Structure formats: structure tokens, C-alpha cells
Amino acid sequence: MLFFFSKFITVCYESHFYLVVLLLIVPFFVFTACEDDEHMLFFGWTDGIFSDLTGTGNIGAGNHDNSVSYDNPNDDNGYLVGLRTIWTTRATSQSKFRVILKYQPNIKSATSDSTDGESNVDATWNMSIQ
């Protein structure tokens, strides 16, 4: 049995908005609003691909507070989930892009990072903005 996880990313380029849909097909996994207090999405990319963010995302120990522009909703405890983000890309750029979905039952906190818990999804791909 396969389950689907989708992520919608809105990209603004030269005053035009584009909707990028990330669809991950994950065997034997369901992430529902009931489990948002146990999960968090982390993002990484090559520095310079976004005009409104600096750095390379929030993947790695100690990088929890690096800017990825989370746009709520938070879980019931007020901690980030990462289901919605807003990013503006540069005119043209190349990047590697990585998404990690972490399972952090009983350990998720305001300082949890991508090294805490178990990875349900860890996907990396090349991204080209033209």
C-alpha cells in the first residue's frame, strides 16, 4: 500500500506566481493533522537560490532557527510543522534541494532539529530556475 504526501510551494519570478507541487509517494506512511505534534519538515538547498532567504536551510544539527520562512500552521503545542512555506527564487539559478520529514514523538520541541528522531522521508533532487 502506498500513501501520498504533498507539499505546495508558491514561487514568484518577475512578478509572476507559480505553484510548485512536491508529491512524495511513501510506502506504509500516513501523516495527518492528528500527528503534526510528532512530525516536522526540514528543508535544505544551495545558498543563493532564493532572494528572500539566506543560508542553506535548516537541515543539520543546530540549524533549527535558520530561515526557511515557515508560514504556519503550527502543531497544537505551538511548534513548527513545515506544511506551508513561502519562498521567492532568484531570476535564474541551479540548486540541490532536500526535504526531510522527521518523526519526533515525545521529543519534538522548540529547538528540535533534523538530527532528532527518525526520518520518514529524506529526498534530494536537482532544481533549476530558468
N, C-alpha and C positions, 0 to 999 in steps of 0.2 A: 504494500500500500504506500502511496506517495502523498505527501502533503505539500502545499504551496505556501510560500512566504513572499509577499510582495512589498516593495519599497518604491514610493513615488518621489522623484526628485524634480523640482522645477528649476530650470536653467534659464537665465536671462543673458542674451547675447545681442548686442547692438539694438537694444530696446525691443527685442522680440523674446517672448517667453516660450520655452519648450518643456514638455513634460517627458522626463526620462523614467521609464518603469524598469525597476530591477525585480525580476521574478526568480526566486530560488526554489528549486524543487528538492525537497528534503525528505528522505525516506524515514518513516516512523517518527515524525515530529510534528507537533501542533503547538503554535504559540498563540495564545488567546489573551484577551484583556484580563482574564482571571489569573494569568500567570505573569503579568507585567512586573509584579514585585519581585520576581525571581530571574528576570532577563534584562539584558541591556545590549544595545547595538553599539559597536565601536567602528570608527572609520579611519582609514589612512590613505594618503596619496603623496605624490611627488610635490615638493614645495613649488609654489608658483602657479599652479593650475587654476586656483580661484583668486579673484581680485578682491574679495571681501574677507578672506581668511589668510592668516599667516601660519607658517609651520607645516607640519606633515600629518595632522590629525591627532587623534587621542589613543592610538594603539601603542602599547608598551607600558612598562612599569613607571609609575609616577606621572603619566601623561593624562590623567583623568580630566584635569582642568584645561587642557589645550582646547582651543576654539574649534568646534565643529558646527556651531550655530544650531543647536537643538531647538526645536520650536514646539515644545510640549507635545503631547500630554505627558505629564509625569505619572508615576505609579501612585497608589493610594498612600504611600509613605512620603511622597514628595520627591522621590529620587528619579533621575532621568531614565528614560527608556530608549529613546532614539528613533521612534517610529516616524517622526517628521522632522525634516531639516530644510533650511533654505540656503542655497549657495549661488554665487554669481561667478561664472567662468571668465577667464581672460579671452581675448579675441581668438587666438589660436594657441594650442598647447598640446603636449603629449604627457601622459602620466600613467603610472601604475595605480590602480585603485583597489583597495582592500576593504572588505566588510567582515566583521566578526560578530556573531551573535553568541553571547555568553549566557550560560545558565549559572546563576549565583544564589541558590536557595540558602536562606539563613545567613548569608554573608554580604549581600548587596547593601551598600551604604553610600553616603555622600562622597566617599573617597574611593570606592571600588574602581579598579581599572581592568584592562583587558587581560591581565595575568591572573585575576581572581576567578575561580570557578572553572567550569567545563565548557569547552567550545561546542555548540550545536552546529554552527556553520562557520567556516573560515574560507572565504573565496577571494581570489585576486585575479584581476584581468587588466589588460592594457586599455587605456581610454585616449581617444583623440578628439580634440575640439577643433573644428575647421570652420 
